[in-house]
């Protein structure tokens, strides 16, 4: 039974680290905590701008499909997917944050998660 505590801690650490890979890793090599925080904020702003652009393009295409086919559905489906993504991203990144049981680095891990998931969504929407 003595092994349960360390095993849970190790699993939490691995899950949190793997979930936080990407933007957090890119920014961690830049320096101190303030620099990392600023780097993540810049990466988030860049990812959000790319998301807005790609979602705008996809929404326009969905409306054009609806118009061309005379059957509404594509635009509404895309709007639902945008809302679902935002909810999922928030929940997933809150989970990543919670996995930092000690609390140290939890906010940075959550912010890194948000950037990574936003970047992934941009790629998904563009394809």
N, C-alpha and C positions, 0 to 999 in steps of 0.2 A: 504493500500500500504506500510505502514511502516514495515510490517512483512515480506516482500519479501526478503530484504537484509539479515536479520538473518536466514531466512529459507534456502536461497542459501548457506550461510556460513555453516550452520549445515549439509546440505546434502553433501557439498564438504568434510567436515571433516569426516563424517561417511564413505563416499565412499573411501576416501583416507586411513582411518584407516583400514577398512576391507580389502582393496586391499593390504595393507602393512603388514597384519598379517603373521606370520610364522617366517622367518629368522630374520626379523627386531625385532620381539618380543623376539626371542631367544637371540639376541645380545644386546638388550636394557637393559637387566637385568645384563649385565656384568660390567657396569660402565659408565665412561665419554664418550664424543663424539669420542675421539681418539680410545678408546678401542672398541667402537661399530663399528667404521669404519674398524678397523683391523679385527674384528670378521666377518663382512660382506665380506671383501675381502677374508678371509680364507674360508668362507662358499661358496663363488662364485667359488674359485679355486677348491674346492672339488666337487662341483656340475658339473662344466665344465669337470673335469676329468671323472666323472661317466658318463656324457653324451657322451663324446668321445668314451668311452669303449662300452657303450650300443649301440650307433649308428654304431660303427664298427662291432659289433656282428650282429646286425640286417641287415646291408648292405651285410654282407657275406651270411647270410641266404637267403636274397632276390636274390642274384646272384645264389645261389645253386638251388633255386626254378626255376629261369629262365632256368638254365642248365637242370635240371631234367625234366621240362615240355616241353622244346624246344620252349617255347613261352616267348619272352622277355616282360617285363612289370613290374615285381615286383621291380627290382632294380631301374628302372627309377621312379616309383611311390614313392619309399622311398626317393630317392634324392629330388624329388619335395616336399615331406612332410617336409624334413629337412629345405629346403629353406623357405617354408611357415611358419614353426614354428619360425625360426629366425626373419622373418619380423614381425610376429604377436607379439612375445615377445617384440621386440623393441617398436612397436607402443603402446602396452598395458602398458608397464612400463613408457613410456613417458607420457601417459595419467595419470597414478598414480602420477607421478612427478608434472604434471600440476595442479592436484587437490589440491596440497598444495599451495593455493593461496598466502599465506604470504611468501612462499619460505623457511621458516624454516623447516628443516628436509626433504626437497624435494629430495635431492640427496640420502640420506640414504633410503628413501622410495623407490626410483627407484631401488637402488641396492638390497634392500630386495625383491622387486618384481622380479627382474631378477633371484635371487637365487631360489625363490619359483617356478617360472615357469620352470626353468631348472630342478629342482627336480621332478616336475610333469611330465615333458617330459621324464625323465629317467624312471619313473614308467610306463608311457604309452608305451614306446618303449620296455621295458622288458616284458610287457604283450602281 
